[in-house]
Amino acid sequence: MKTFEGYRRPNGSIGVRNHVIVINTVGELAGLTKRMAQLVPGVIPVAHQAGKAQYPEDLEQTIRTLRGTAGHPNVSAALFLGMGKGDPAEEIVSALKNDGHYVHAITFQKGQSISDVLKEGKLWLEMALGRSRNEQKETADITELTIGLECGGSDAWSGITANPAIGVCSDAVVRDGGTSILAETTEAIGAEHILANRAINSGVGEKFLKIVKDYEMRIRDTGEDIRSANPTPGNMAGGLTTLEEKSLGCIKKGGNSPLMEVVAYAQRPAQKGFIFMDTPGYDVESVAGLAAGGAQIVLFSTGKGSPTGSPIVPVMKIGTNPKLYDIMSEHIDVNAGKIIDGLNTIEEIGEEIYQKVMEAANGIHTAAEKHKNQEFAIWRLAETI
């Protein structure tokens, strides 16, 4: 059985990284969040623009994402920055503390200078960083590993090389007792019946079909028909002609394992095995949802060379074609274009990806980590109030 060395958290979860982060609850504090992190080298800012003037369903999703991010097993400690009466920072921190997480909240109040807040935050972060450096790794089983599956900038080769190779890796992780979460609801439209037929029972299948239908209806309400054309010009430039064509390739990342559960954005699965998460097609928001939902590592296929990363999880890029690898090799972890050149089979590249996953789980940095690509955004469901 495969094992890896990770950081055991008080709630029993296991992390493959040991980050100290500072995160804002409202967009007004995004700049100060970055400034706070700069005061203590080694601390990662997780800044965003959400948290205010939102409909209830959006605010609920924002809080769930913030809580899942700060409470992620890859996070050793988290400092929340909130603002004013009614800010959710204290409530989130209280819930996370009850689960054993090392967290703290500072809420900006009238009569308190920014300098005082920065001083308090700096002292706490220095203490948290010192604490994290004393934490030791322990051996964990592959059954405790969760990977997320994402793609960005698909081309005509995505469904032939990188995505099916990721599917081989996904099936292997599931077969070994781990969990694999496929994301991007828009990229199942047109192929939703295939995944629904793989559901473990009718309830799971119906729930999956419902989230796809609901997403499509929200798009129709804007006056657009997503099934009538490919959703992005970049995909068209890559050689894709229809949404269905793209979706048939995208779902290959999920391999052939039974669909065990369907979860909301940033929701942690209750089941192990192959899972689907309701996320948008926008890479940054989708990766943030996968991370908040507990994925310790994200596999990201790309035909365009997207450098998208994450503040808290390793994002591993799998390039679809050899030309892309020649041009952007510094951003690509696995060259699935070798399948086109006849150098490797899909199965062999899938095995290579799995090997790279285990290396990342054991601390080897992905290309996105080396370049400090730390994008973060929360999926917004409705307009700003």
C-alpha positions in Angstrom: 0.0 0.0 0.0 1.3 3.5 -0.9 2.2 5.9 1.9 3.3 9.5 2.2 4.8 11.7 4.9 2.4 14.5 6.0 1.4 16.7 8.9 -1.2 15.2 11.2 -3.8 17.8 12.5 -5.6 17.6 15.8 -8.9 16.6 14.0 -7.1 13.6 12.4 -6.7 15.0 8.9 -3.4 14.9 7.2 -1.7 17.7 5.2 0.9 17.6 2.5 2.0 21.2 3.2 2.4 23.2 6.4 1.3 26.7 5.5 0.7 29.7 7.7 -1.8 32.0 6.0 -3.6 35.3 6.6 -7.1 35.6 5.0 -9.6 38.4 4.8 -13.4 38.0 5.3 -14.4 41.1 3.3 -12.9 42.5 0.1 -12.1 45.9 1.7 -9.3 44.2 3.6 -7.6 42.4 0.6 -4.8 45.0 0.4 -4.1 44.9 4.1 -4.1 41.1 4.0 -1.2 41.2 1.5 0.5 43.9 3.6 0.2 41.8 6.7 1.7 38.8 5.1 4.7 40.9 3.8 5.5 41.7 7.5 6.4 38.0 8.2 8.3 36.3 5.3 7.0 32.8 4.8 3.3 33.7 5.5 1.0 33.4 2.5 -1.8 35.9 1.9 -5.1 34.5 0.8 -6.9 37.7 -0.5 -10.2 38.0 -2.3 -13.0 40.5 -3.1 -16.0 38.6 -1.7 -17.8 38.9 1.7 -19.9 42.0 1.4 -23.1 43.0 -0.5 -24.0 39.4 -1.2 -27.2 37.5 -1.4 -27.7 34.9 1.4 -26.7 32.0 -0.8 -23.5 33.7 -1.8 -22.6 34.8 1.7 -23.1 31.2 2.9 -20.8 29.9 0.1 -18.2 32.5 0.9 -18.1 31.6 4.6 -18.0 27.9 3.7 -15.0 28.5 1.4 -13.2 30.6 3.9 -13.7 28.1 6.6 -12.6 25.2 4.3 -9.5 27.1 3.3 -8.4 28.0 6.8 -9.3 24.6 8.1 -7.5 22.8 5.3 -5.1 20.1 6.4 -2.3 21.8 4.4 -2.7 24.8 6.7 -0.9 24.9 10.0 -2.3 28.2 11.2 -4.6 30.9 9.9 -5.1 34.6 10.8 -8.5 36.1 9.9 -8.9 39.8 9.2 -12.4 41.1 9.7 -14.1 44.5 9.8 -16.8 45.9 12.0 -19.7 44.6 13.9 -21.3 41.5 12.5 -18.2 40.3 10.6 -18.1 36.5 10.5 -14.4 36.3 11.4 -14.9 35.5 15.1 -17.7 33.0 14.3 -15.5 31.2 11.7 -12.5 31.1 14.1 -14.6 29.8 17.0 -15.9 26.9 14.8 -12.4 26.1 13.6 -11.0 26.2 17.1 -13.6 23.7 18.2 -12.2 21.4 15.5 -8.7 21.8 16.8 -7.3 24.3 14.3 -4.8 26.9 15.2 -6.5 30.1 14.2 -6.9 33.7 15.3 -9.2 36.7 14.3 -8.5 40.4 14.4 -11.5 42.6 13.6 -11.0 46.2 12.7 -13.0 48.5 15.1 -13.5 52.2 15.4 -10.8 53.8 17.5 -8.2 51.2 16.6 -5.4 52.3 14.2 -4.2 50.2 11.3 -0.7 50.3 12.8 -2.0 48.6 16.0 -3.8 45.9 14.0 -0.7 45.2 11.9 1.5 45.0 15.0 -0.9 42.6 16.7 -1.2 40.5 13.5 2.6 40.4 13.0 3.2 39.1 16.5 0.6 36.3 16.1 1.9 35.3 12.7 5.5 35.2 14.0 4.4 32.9 16.8 2.4 30.7 14.4 5.2 30.4 11.9 7.6 29.4 14.7 5.1 26.8 15.9 4.7 25.4 12.3 8.4 24.9 12.0 8.4 22.6 15.0 5.7 20.4 13.6 6.9 16.9 12.5 5.7 14.7 9.7 4.3 11.3 10.1 3.5 8.4 7.7 0.0 8.4 6.2 -1.8 5.9 4.0 -2.9 6.7 0.5 -6.5 6.2 1.7 -6.1 9.6 3.4 -5.2 11.4 0.2 -7.7 13.4 -1.9 -6.9 14.8 -5.3 -8.9 17.4 -7.3 -9.3 17.2 -11.1 -9.3 20.4 -13.1 -8.6 21.6 -16.6 -8.0 25.0 -18.1 -7.5 26.1 -21.7 -8.5 22.8 -23.4 -7.3 22.1 -27.0 -8.1 19.3 -29.5 -5.6 17.0 -27.7 -7.0 17.4 -24.2 -9.5 14.5 -24.5 -6.9 12.3 -26.2 -3.8 12.7 -24.1 -3.8 14.6 -20.8 -7.4 14.1 -19.6 -7.6 10.3 -20.1 -4.1 10.0 -18.6 -5.4 11.9 -15.5 -8.4 9.4 -15.6 -5.9 6.5 -15.3 -4.4 8.2 -12.2 -7.8 9.0 -10.8 -8.9 5.4 -11.1 -5.6 4.2 -9.5 -6.0 6.5 -6.5 -9.6 5.4 -6.0 -8.6 1.7 -6.4 -6.0 2.2 -3.7 -8.6 3.6 -1.3 -8.1 7.4 -1.9 -10.6 10.0 -3.1 -10.7 11.9 -6.4 -12.9 15.0 -7.0 -13.9 16.0 -10.5 -14.9 19.7 -10.9 -16.4 22.1 -13.4 -20.1 21.6 -14.0 -20.1 23.5 -17.3 -17.6 20.9 -18.6 -20.1 18.1 -18.1 -22.9 19.8 -20.1 -23.6 17.6 -23.1 -22.0 14.6 -21.5 -23.8 14.5 -18.2 -25.7 11.3 -19.1 -22.4 9.4 -19.1 -21.4 10.4 -15.6 -24.9 10.0 -14.3 -24.9 6.4 -15.6 -21.8 5.7 -13.5 -23.6 6.9 -10.2 -23.6 4.4 -7.4 -27.3 4.7 -7.1 -30.3 6.6 -8.7 -30.2 9.3 -6.0 -26.6 10.3 -6.7 -27.3 10.2 -10.5 -30.4 12.4 -10.1 -28.5 14.9 -8.0 -25.8 15.1 -10.5 -28.2 15.7 -13.4 -30.0 18.4 -11.3 -26.9 20.5 -10.7 -26.1 20.3 -14.4 -29.6 21.4 -15.3 -29.7 24.1 -12.7 -26.4 25.5 -13.9 -27.6 25.5 -17.5 -30.8 27.3 -16.6 -28.9 30.0 -14.8 -26.9 30.6 -18.0 -30.1 30.6 -20.0 -31.5 33.2 -17.7 -28.7 35.5 -18.9 -29.9 35.1 -22.5 -27.2 32.6 -23.5 -27.5 29.1 -24.8 -24.3 27.3 -23.7 -25.1 24.2 -25.7 -25.1 26.0 -29.0 -21.3 26.8 -29.0 -18.0 26.2 -27.3 -17.9 28.4 -24.2 -14.6 30.1 -24.8 -12.7 31.6 -27.7 -9.5 30.0 -26.4 -11.0 26.5 -26.7 -12.0 27.2 -30.3 -8.5 28.4 -31.0 -7.3 25.1 -29.6 -9.3 23.2 -32.2 -12.6 22.4 -30.3 -15.8 23.0 -32.2 -18.7 22.3 -29.8 -19.4 22.2 -26.1 -20.2 18.5 -26.3 -16.9 17.8 -27.9 -15.1 19.6 -25.0 -17.2 17.9 -22.3 -16.6 14.4 -23.7 -12.9 15.1 -23.3 -13.2 16.8 -19.9 -15.0 14.0 -18.1 -12.3 11.6 -19.0 -10.3 13.1 -16.1 -12.7 11.1 -13.9 -11.6 7.8 -15.3 -14.2 4.9 -15.1 -14.8 4.6 -11.3 -18.3 4.7 -9.9 -19.6 8.1 -9.0 -20.1 7.9 -5.2 -21.3 11.4 -4.3 -22.1 14.9 -5.6 -21.1 17.8 -3.4 -21.6 21.5 -3.4 -18.9 24.0 -4.1 -16.2 24.0 -1.3 -18.1 21.1 0.5 -16.1 18.2 1.9 -17.2 14.8 0.7 -18.7 12.3 3.2 -17.7 9.4 0.9 -14.4 8.1 -0.4 -13.9 7.2 -4.1 -14.8 9.2 -7.1 -16.8 12.4 -6.3 -18.2 15.3 -8.4 -18.1 18.9 -7.1 -20.4 21.6 -8.5 -18.0 24.4 -9.6 -17.8 26.9 -12.4 -15.5 26.5 -15.4 -13.3 29.4 -14.3 -10.1 27.8 -13.2 -9.2 30.0 -10.2 -12.6 29.8 -8.6 -12.9 26.0 -9.3 -9.5 25.2 -7.8 -10.4 27.3 -4.7 -13.5 25.2 -4.3 -11.6 21.9 -4.7 -9.1 23.1 -2.1 -11.7 24.3 0.4 -13.5 20.9 -0.1 -10.4 19.1 1.2 -8.3 18.2 -1.9 -4.7 18.2 -0.8 -3.4 18.2 -4.4 -5.0 19.3 -7.7 -4.2 17.8 -11.1 -4.7 20.4 -13.8 -4.6 19.6 -17.5 -3.9 22.4 -19.9 -3.6 22.8 -23.7 -2.7 26.5 -23.3 -0.1 26.5 -20.6 -2.1 28.2 -17.8 0.1 29.0 -14.8 -2.9 29.0 -12.4 -1.9 27.9 -8.9 -3.3 28.0 -5.3 -2.2 29.5 -2.0 -2.6 26.3 -0.1 -2.5 23.2 -2.4 0.0 22.0 -4.9 -1.4 22.4 -8.4 0.2 19.9 -10.9 0.1 20.8 -14.6 -0.3 18.1 -17.2 0.4 19.5 -20.7 -1.6 18.1 -23.6 0.8 18.4 -26.6 4.5 18.4 -27.2 4.6 21.9 -28.7 3.2 23.3 -25.5 5.8 21.5 -23.5 8.6 22.9 -25.7 7.3 26.4 -25.2 6.2 26.4 -21.6 8.1 23.5 -20.0 8.8 25.6 -16.9 5.1 25.6 -16.1 4.4 21.9 -17.0 4.9 19.0 -14.5 4.0 16.1 -16.9 4.2 16.2 -20.7 1.3 14.1 -21.9 2.3 15.1 -25.4 4.6 12.1 -25.4 1.5 10.1 -26.2 1.2 11.9 -29.5 4.9 11.3 -30.3 4.4 7.6 -29.6 6.9 7.6 -26.7 4.4 6.6 -24.0 0.9 5.1 -23.8 -2.0 6.8 -21.9 -1.6 4.2 -19.2 2.1 5.0 -18.8 1.5 8.7 -18.6 -1.2 8.0 -16.0 1.3 6.0 -14.0 3.8 8.9 -14.3 1.1 11.4 -13.0 0.4 9.1 -10.0 4.1 8.9 -9.2 4.3 12.8 -9.4 1.2 12.9 -7.1 3.1 10.8 -4.5 6.2 13.0 -4.9 4.1 16.1 -4.3 2.5 14.5 -1.3 5.9 13.9 0.1 6.9 17.6 -0.3 8.3 17.9 -3.8 7.1 21.3 -5.2 5.1 21.5 -8.4 5.9 24.1 -11.1 3.1 26.3 -9.9 4.5 26.3 -6.4 8.0 27.0 -7.6 6.8 30.1 -9.4 4.6 31.1 -6.4 1.4 31.1 -8.4 -1.1 31.6 -5.6 -4.4 32.7 -7.3 -7.6 32.6 -5.2 -11.2 33.7 -5.9 -14.5 32.5 -4.6 -17.3 31.5 -7.0 -20.1 34.1 -6.9 -23.6 32.9 -7.7 -25.5 36.2 -8.0 -24.9 39.9 -8.7 -23.6 42.3 -6.1 -26.4 43.9 -4.0 
